[in-house]
Amino acid sequence: MKKCLGERMRGIIEILNTTFLNTPLYKIILAFIVLFIFLVFRKIFTLFVLSFFQKLSSKTKTDIDDKFFAAFKNPLRFLFVIAGIWGLFDYLNLKGEFLNHIIRGLLIFDIFWVMYNLVCEFEDWVYHLLGKYGKASRELASFLIKITKAFVVIIGIVAMLQEFGINVTGFIASLGLGGLAFALAAKDTAANLFGGIAILTDNIFKVGEWVKIGNAEGIVEDIGMRTTKIRAFDKRVIVVPNSVIAVSNVENFSRRDRRRVMMRIGLTYSTSVEDLNKLLNEIRSYLKNHPLVHKEPLLIYFDEYADSSLNIFCYFFTKTADWEKYLEIKEEINLEIKKTVEKYTSFAFPSNSVYFETPIKVEQ
């Protein structure tokens, strides 16, 4: 029995001493045990240290610490994997510049992993900050987030390639001709994109506002990163490229706080000067005391002698930009002016006087 056990032990020792790539098998096994130990430490670190900080951050009123914890959690756990890989190669005496490049490359990957996670965790903040400006700002926020993520990934890849001695600069330079062709092909798209950014940053208009851009007039229905959709008053949808908006005169009627009233009132020529003065003063007094009419400018004057009327010029502004409310105010004012005119005189209307001349008979 002992003889059999001794033979088995010698057999196992011979197997363990078997070399693979000039390294005894037992060393390879021990190296992987070192890696396994670091993975165990990683599990312990997750169960105790990370769980403690997670509970601690969940008790705070702000969610900033929660976001930072979520961004750092997995990269911190990955550090144990990097340490385990380093321990594995170090135990196998596979030291050298290549191992240093691998470890540094993994550390670079871990750092940019944290940066990428931070962008992901705080992207809802960007949506919240820009979302109040309408759909275009949400699209801009989405675009900025995607660009930032792509930037982090590209810089991370470039840093890792540089660590391994790959000349990325020469590779990028070789893409210059293709990049030029792509830039020319995407010229209009880029112009529309930056036009959309200009609409947001300059706060030209928002969804739901009444605007006029060139021949397009209506309510802004949608602001995209390439085009803006305007719903005309006859229910047509007008699609305007953002690059056109960026170089056009934009009239935003919804941003005004008033609407203009301008009209001429024609009175008959039979109106006396006394009645005309009373009429003008009464209209001025009524408008000055009206709660929905701006006090300045308020111009009510006997303006001209027309062909068939004495014309009063009226020019003032209502205190609303809403069209329906404006029409209600204007109707109320028109009815009051009609009452006042009929109190002193009457309205004139276009008329012509025809005179017939009786021929004189000459006696012969």
Steps between C-alpha positions, in 0.01 A plus 500: 500500500775741598691395193202589279462838670869569455480414131198725457676788675806457284273496194326821614836666573626402157188649342533821703864528397409465136605819324275697272661790315805447723285540811417216741133410513477556876614861454228554245243354740627716788489808274134437424439445871644849556254635240218310673600652837472850355156409362400387848625834641290667232192315622575590863557865401163502323308337785639712781667823387285585197180390673584726796554804277188420299288499814670819616432682173138384492435678831606844372247748359688565179548246221843632394683251722280219366599589144868517587475167681332337199767644268794375711359168622592264215830673408610463865413131490696468176813623680512165681496323163791719384689424823427128456631504140812682617548245783452210258764620255734610775490157665578341165800734472354634175616849576605751245382791293213307343349423842537866597316601181218257577458623859520868399257434213251340740537794741434744212192294408382518862544878519305562181238252617442728800473804272251324272291394800497858631359622168232229512407573861468876459329503159158543663631825651582624152149407382352678801704818447428524128160330490312814607581661165295249302555193289793648310692543823439135588632400160797729554556344844487153344743611229743649754487188715567272202786721384650501851474122527659455159775746595578309821507166314720633218747670735514186712575281198763746377666507845510120516642471148763761582591300811575201279712714269256523209537831313141624490597843363620352171185292468277805553701698246446223244126552539524868406382458140206282599412741779498788252262313270274415794502862620393623155222242483377590849526877452124561486434267792761681709349838405155382610643355819673822601188691396301290749757573768474873421119488537540353847790708626357828367151404623346621171170317548346202677243237415151651504603855405371693199784591266562619147815387317514631145173388339434239770262614773323301767542318831828322572410133528839332524864609522739231385874498463469525119162662431224698668134420430248785493125440494345768278158642586345304212643184668784449251830379643796708384843345547780757520868392511676638806780635282241725330365620835854587615539753216138625478306776671276333758188678628378355828150633558456308824779692672325836476291622794255711297308535174449815298167657413506753217186631332335809352150613589317702236244759615258701290595852398195629683675428836559822691837594649352490848361147455823386341703621802261331744517179298882496495528572874249230586679235292838600652361482851341161440821347362722652773281341766470165326686234707615305193634792294854634532513867596791570265493542213135601482425725202145620432496801263291669234726411212375606159229628272419209276287509187181420686590497871682662788748231607609425858825304531516241782825328598554303821603157637314234696664331800481152353666310217233229493309538175158398633529723806621782275190464279275507809661824621485655156133410462420657838684820404335516158153472654576775751639728226184440293282602795708813552491600132122451477465717811644806324483440126489220243742297296583609151497272201638549150270724303499717189297811428372551148395848392270554202537832335180636336576649158407864457260570216602787281220693335549585140 
